Amino acid sequence: MSLDLFRLDGKVALVTGASRGLGAAMAIALASSGADVALHATALPTATAADIQHAWPGRRTHVLAADLRNKDASARLVEETVAALGRLDILVNNAGVIRRKPTIDHDDEMWDEVLAINLTSVFRLCRAAGRHMLERGGGGKIVNVSSLLAFQGGVTVPGYAAAKGGVAQLTKALANEWAPHGINVNAIAPGYMETDVTTALRSDATRLRQITERIPAGRWGQPRDLAGAAIFLASPASDYVNGHLLVVDGGWMGR
């Protein structure tokens, strides 16, 4: 197989939650494969843009800030990406939050925030990007970020588990609808990663040991471990992959 299948030259990607962690790693990976990248976060992700421009001086970037709880934010991000970079070929829905609290204390505000950012905004961004891709023609790639909690329930994270399960099913529903138009919709389900989202777990010595012992790879994932999966699902190499949840978990689900 030619490595050209993994090249993204001439393509434009939008990555949400790209200021750090998984989002920054995936944005940098797409840029490394040739894509120009629009970078979103709640505050302008200038550091990620600077990293890309330093490594690949010819690569174009555009930074965007938005609160994804705002119902108009998703369409605006797509519109501004197209205006700044000329088109949109790849959408990576990575932005997310987690709120840990036992269900009896998990209030409506927590639930609404997590669902709004982790699921509703994903739908809105997919809708806006899909509309652009359909009107332009030529297909496109949408990569959603789900979780192992699309398969498992987790503990004290009911909103997060519900949202990530919803992302998995939304991915399949949109793949069914848009695959005939050359738009591939897939998802990555990361395992236990060393990011801000897992700080509380890693701060608990007992939970850290229990989780690490169950991971066949013997370690927690690093953001860079998603680079290959992101490039694959964004590239021509995955043109016949539709509605798939690609688990990147060090073997956790196979245990």
C-alpha positions in Angstrom: 0.0 0.0 0.0 1.4 3.4 -1.0 2.0 5.8 1.8 0.4 8.4 -0.4 -3.0 7.1 0.7 -2.3 8.7 4.1 -1.4 12.1 2.7 -3.7 15.0 3.3 -2.1 17.6 1.0 -4.5 20.3 -0.2 -7.1 19.3 2.5 -8.5 21.5 5.2 -9.4 20.2 8.7 -11.2 21.6 11.6 -10.3 20.2 15.0 -12.3 21.1 18.1 -10.8 21.2 21.6 -7.3 21.7 20.0 -5.6 23.7 22.7 -4.0 20.7 24.4 -4.3 16.9 25.0 -5.9 14.7 22.4 -7.1 17.6 20.2 -3.7 19.2 19.9 -2.1 15.9 19.1 -4.6 15.0 16.4 -4.4 18.5 14.9 -0.6 18.3 14.8 -0.8 14.8 13.2 -3.1 16.0 10.4 -0.8 18.9 9.7 2.2 16.5 9.6 0.4 14.6 6.8 -0.2 17.8 4.8 -3.5 19.3 5.9 -4.1 22.9 6.7 -5.8 23.1 10.1 -8.4 25.3 11.8 -8.0 25.0 15.5 -10.9 25.5 18.0 -10.9 25.9 21.8 -12.8 28.0 24.3 -9.8 30.4 24.2 -7.8 30.8 21.1 -5.4 27.8 20.8 -2.4 29.9 19.6 0.2 27.5 21.1 -1.0 24.6 19.0 -1.0 26.8 15.9 2.6 28.0 16.7 3.7 24.4 17.1 2.4 23.5 13.7 3.8 26.6 12.0 7.2 26.0 13.6 7.4 22.3 12.4 5.9 23.0 8.9 6.4 26.6 8.0 4.2 26.4 4.9 1.2 24.9 6.7 -1.8 27.2 7.1 -3.6 27.4 10.4 -6.5 29.4 11.7 -7.5 29.8 15.4 -11.1 30.0 16.6 -12.7 30.4 20.0 -16.2 29.4 20.9 -18.4 28.1 23.7 -19.9 25.0 22.2 -22.9 25.3 24.5 -24.0 28.2 22.3 -26.4 26.8 19.6 -25.0 29.1 17.0 -21.3 28.3 17.6 -21.1 25.1 15.5 -22.3 26.7 12.2 -20.1 29.7 12.8 -17.0 27.5 13.3 -17.6 25.8 9.9 -18.4 29.1 8.2 -15.2 30.8 9.6 -13.1 27.8 8.6 -14.3 27.9 5.0 -13.9 31.7 4.9 -10.3 31.6 6.2 -9.0 28.4 4.5 -11.2 28.1 1.5 -13.0 24.8 2.2 -13.5 22.1 4.8 -12.6 18.4 4.0 -12.1 17.0 7.5 -13.9 17.6 10.8 -12.6 16.2 14.1 -15.1 16.5 16.9 -12.8 16.2 19.9 -14.0 18.9 22.4 -15.5 17.5 25.6 -15.9 17.9 29.3 -16.4 15.4 32.1 -18.1 15.9 35.5 -17.6 13.3 38.2 -20.2 13.0 40.9 -22.5 10.2 42.2 -25.8 10.1 40.3 -27.9 11.2 43.3 -25.8 14.4 43.4 -25.4 14.8 39.7 -27.6 17.8 39.2 -29.3 19.0 36.1 -26.7 21.7 35.4 -24.0 19.1 35.2 -26.0 16.8 33.0 -27.0 19.6 30.6 -23.5 21.0 30.3 -22.0 17.6 29.5 -24.7 16.6 27.0 -24.5 20.1 25.3 -20.8 20.0 24.7 -20.2 16.2 24.3 -23.2 15.3 22.2 -25.4 18.1 21.0 -22.5 20.2 19.7 -21.1 17.1 17.9 -24.5 16.8 16.1 -24.5 20.5 15.2 -20.9 20.4 13.9 -21.6 17.3 11.9 -24.7 18.9 10.4 -22.9 22.1 9.4 -19.9 20.3 8.0 -22.0 17.7 6.3 -24.1 20.4 4.6 -20.9 22.1 3.3 -19.5 18.8 2.0 -22.7 17.8 0.3 -23.2 21.2 -1.4 -19.5 21.3 -2.5 -19.4 17.6 -3.6 -16.3 15.5 -3.5 -16.9 13.8 -0.2 -15.3 14.4 3.1 -14.2 12.9 6.4 -15.8 13.3 9.8 -14.0 11.8 12.9 -15.9 11.9 16.2 -14.2 11.2 19.5 -16.2 8.7 21.6 -14.9 6.7 24.5 -14.6 3.3 26.0 -17.7 4.4 27.9 -19.6 3.9 24.7 -19.2 0.2 25.6 -19.0 0.4 29.4 -20.9 2.5 32.0 -18.0 4.0 34.0 -18.5 5.1 37.6 -20.0 8.5 38.8 -20.0 9.8 35.2 -23.6 9.3 34.0 -23.7 12.3 31.7 -20.4 11.5 30.1 -21.3 7.9 29.5 -24.6 8.8 28.0 -23.1 11.4 25.8 -20.3 9.2 24.5 -22.7 6.3 23.8 -24.8 8.8 21.9 -21.7 9.9 19.9 -21.2 6.3 18.9 -24.7 5.9 17.6 -24.8 9.3 16.0 -21.6 8.3 14.1 -23.4 5.2 12.7 -26.5 7.1 11.8 -24.7 9.7 9.9 -22.5 7.1 8.2 -25.6 5.4 6.9 -26.9 8.6 5.5 -23.8 10.1 4.0 -21.7 7.2 2.8 -23.4 7.2 -0.6 -22.1 10.7 -1.0 -18.5 9.9 -0.3 -18.6 11.3 3.3 -17.0 8.9 5.7 -18.2 9.3 9.3 -16.3 7.3 11.9 -15.2 7.6 15.5 -12.2 7.0 17.7 -12.8 5.5 21.2 -9.7 6.3 23.2 -8.8 4.2 26.2 -7.3 5.6 29.4 -5.2 8.6 28.3 -2.9 10.9 30.3 -4.9 14.1 29.8 -6.7 16.7 31.9 -9.9 14.6 31.8 -8.2 11.8 33.8 -6.3 13.9 36.3 -8.7 12.8 39.1 -8.3 9.1 38.3 -4.5 9.4 38.1 -4.4 11.2 41.4 -6.0 8.3 43.2 -3.2 5.8 43.7 -5.5 2.8 44.1 -7.5 3.6 40.9 -4.3 4.3 39.0 -2.8 1.0 39.9 -6.0 -0.9 39.2 -6.5 0.6 35.8 -2.9 0.2 34.8 -2.8 -3.4 35.8 -5.8 -4.1 33.5 -4.3 -2.5 30.4 -2.4 -5.2 28.4 0.0 -2.6 27.1 1.0 -1.9 30.7 0.7 1.9 30.4 -1.8 4.7 30.0 -2.1 6.2 26.5 -0.4 9.4 25.5 -2.1 11.9 23.2 0.4 11.1 20.5 -1.1 7.5 20.5 -4.1 8.8 18.6 -2.0 10.3 15.7 -2.1 7.3 13.5 -5.8 6.7 14.0 -6.6 10.3 13.2 -4.6 10.3 10.0 -6.0 7.0 8.9 -9.7 8.0 9.4 -9.1 11.4 7.8 -7.2 10.1 4.7 -8.0 8.2 1.5 -6.7 5.0 3.3 -10.1 4.8 5.0 -12.4 5.4 2.0 -14.3 2.2 2.6 -14.5 2.5 6.3 -18.0 3.8 7.4 -19.7 4.0 10.8 -16.8 2.4 12.7 -15.6 2.9 16.2 -11.8 2.5 16.2 -10.8 1.6 19.8 -7.3 2.9 20.7 -6.9 1.5 24.3 -3.8 -0.5 24.7 -5.9 -3.7 24.6 -8.3 -2.8 27.5 -11.4 -3.9 25.6 -9.8 -7.3 24.8 -9.0 -8.1 28.4 
